[in-house]
Amino acid sequence: MIMGETDIELVRRCLGGDNSAFAGILEIYQDRIYSFALRLLKDPHTAEDAAQEAFVKAFRGLSSYNPVYPFSSWLFRIAHNVCMDVLRAGNKTVSMDEEDFHELPDPARSVEDSVADSIDTARIEAILGSLPPLYSEALLLAYREDMGPAEIARVIGAPEGTVKARLFRGRELVKRGMRDEGCCGYRGVFLVFRMMVQPFGGFGRIN
């Protein structure tokens, strides 16, 4: 990989017959795709397998990539589909119906205004890990990958309105988790979303 090469430049090299350029794509995305899969599947080994399968599918289907759209959206779409297949194979489904609103905290319930000076990383990871996969997926794409609702909708194959609803519900569940941990208010919630920007775990099985 040439220093400073973008993913699009690497894709062009691959399509031009330089398969070694795919190593550069792995370098850019392997931890991000693994982290994405881990948030959805919640098992390190299963996430590693899913990430590897996503990269294999991406390599084999690279000619189908439309450069009109960001490469990251295309790659995360593949990873999303792989993870959904894994969840379906394990008979794990996540209901996203309107009735799920009972999961949300009562807005009328009073909360503490004070926030702890520091929050243990493990506690934050526990909050994020407790989120239903499709909420966690939407939040990760929004906060870590800096995708807007329209781009997230392309990744997950859902209407933009559905994406906005999942982001809203996900944020509310995070707020509830922070409240239950005794860390309420804007600062506590900010720290959780800041954690989402950091890589979650490591991924080193692809060479």
N, C-alpha and C positions, 0 to 999 in steps of 0.2 A: 504493500500500500504506500503510495506516494503521500508524503506529509501534506495535510490540508485537503486531500481529495474529498469531495462530497459524495453522498450516496448515489446521486444521479450520475456522476462521472464514473463511479465504479460499476454501475449498472450498464452504462454504455460500453465500458471495456469488456464486461462479461458478454454482452450481446455481440460484440465484435470478435468473439472467440477467445478472449483472455480469461479463462476460467479462474485463474489465480486471483483475479480481482475480487472474487466472492469472499476471499479471506478478509478483505477490507470491510465488506458489508457485515461480516460476522463480528469484527472488532467493534464496529459502531453499535450494533444492535443486540449482540448475544445476551448481555446482562439485562437489557431492557425487556427483551422478549421473555427471558426466563422469569424476571420479576413479574411481568404481566401474567404469565401462566401460573405462577405460584399464588398470586392473589386470587385467581379464579379457582384453581384446583386444590390449593391448601395442602399440598403434599410435595416435598422437594423432589423426590424421585420421579413422581408422575409429571411434575412440571418440567423437569429436565428432558424427559422423553417427549413431552409435547412440544417443547421448544425445538428440539432436534428435528422432529417431524415437520414442524413449521418451516424450518430453514431448508430442509430437503425439498418440500413442496415448492418453496419460493425459488430455489435454484432450478428445479425442473420446469417451472412455469414462468420463468423470468420474461420470456418473449410475450407473455400476455399482459405485462405491466403497461399501463397507459400513463405516459409521462405528463399528461395534463394534470394528474392528481399527484399529491406528495407520495413519494415512495414509502414513507413510514406508514401512511394510511393503508396502502396495499399490503404491506408486510404484516401489520397488526390485524388486518382483516383475515389473513391466512391463519395467524395464531389464534384469533378468536374462534374461527371455524373448527380448528383442531381441538381446542379446549371444550367447545360445545359438544363435539363428537365424544370426547372422553367422558364428559358429564352424563351424556345420554346413555353411553355404554354401561355406565355404572348406575343407571336408573336414578341419577341425581338431577332433579329439576328445581328451578327457582320460580315460584309464582310471582308475577309482576302485576297482578290484577289490582283493581282499585281497592279491593278489600284489604290489601296490605297496609293501608293507611293506619290500621290499628297498631302497627309497629312503631309509629311515630310518637314522640313525647307530647304530652298535653301542653299546648302553648300557654295555658293559664297557670300551669304549675310554677311556683316560685323557685328560683335558683339562687345560689350564692353569687355575690358580685366579686368576691376575692378569688385570686388565682394563685396557685403555688408558684414559687420562684423557679422551681425546676420540676420537670416531669420525667420519670424514669422511662427510658426508651422502650423497655420491654412492655410497659403498660400501654404505651402508645401503639406498639405493634399489636398488642392484644386487642385493642379497640378496632384497629384496621382489619385484623384477621377475623374478627367476629362479624364483619359485614357480610351480608349475602353476596355471592359472587358478582352478580350483574350490577349491583350498586358499586361495589369495589372497583369493577372494571371501568365504569363510567367516570368515577372520581380519579382513578389513576390516569386515564387518557386525558382528562381535563387538566389535572395539576402537574403530573410528571411529564406528559408528552405535549402539553400546551395546545391541545386540540380544542376547537370550538364545537358547539353542538352539531353543526352540519357535518363536520369532518368525523366526529364520533359516530354519527348516524351512518356514514358510509362504512366505517369499520365494522360496526355490529349488525348492519343490515336492518335497522329499525327506523321508524319515523323520527324526525327531529323532536317532535313533541314528546315522544317516549323517552328520548335521551334527556331532555330537560326535566322530565318528571323523575327519572332515576337520579339525576344529579341533586335535585331538591331533596328527595327522600334520603339519599345517601348522606347529604350534609346534616339532615335532621337526626339521623341515626348516630352520626359522629358526635353531634352536640349532646345527645342523650348519653352516649358512652362517656363523654368527658364529665357530664354532670354526675353520673353514677360513680366516677372515680374521684369526685370532689374537686374537679378542676374545671370550673365553669368560666363563662365569659369569652370575649373575643380573643384574648391572648391564648387561652387554652386551646380553642378550636384552631387558631392560627398555627400553633405548634404541631397539631396533628396533620394539617395539610402540608406544612413544611416537611414533615417526615415523609410524605408521599412523594416528594421530589427526589428523595434519596434512594439509591438502589436498594432493593429488598433482597438480601441474600447474595450469593455468588453463583457463577455458572462457569464451569471450566472443562466440561466434557467434550466440547467441540474443538478440534484442533485445526 
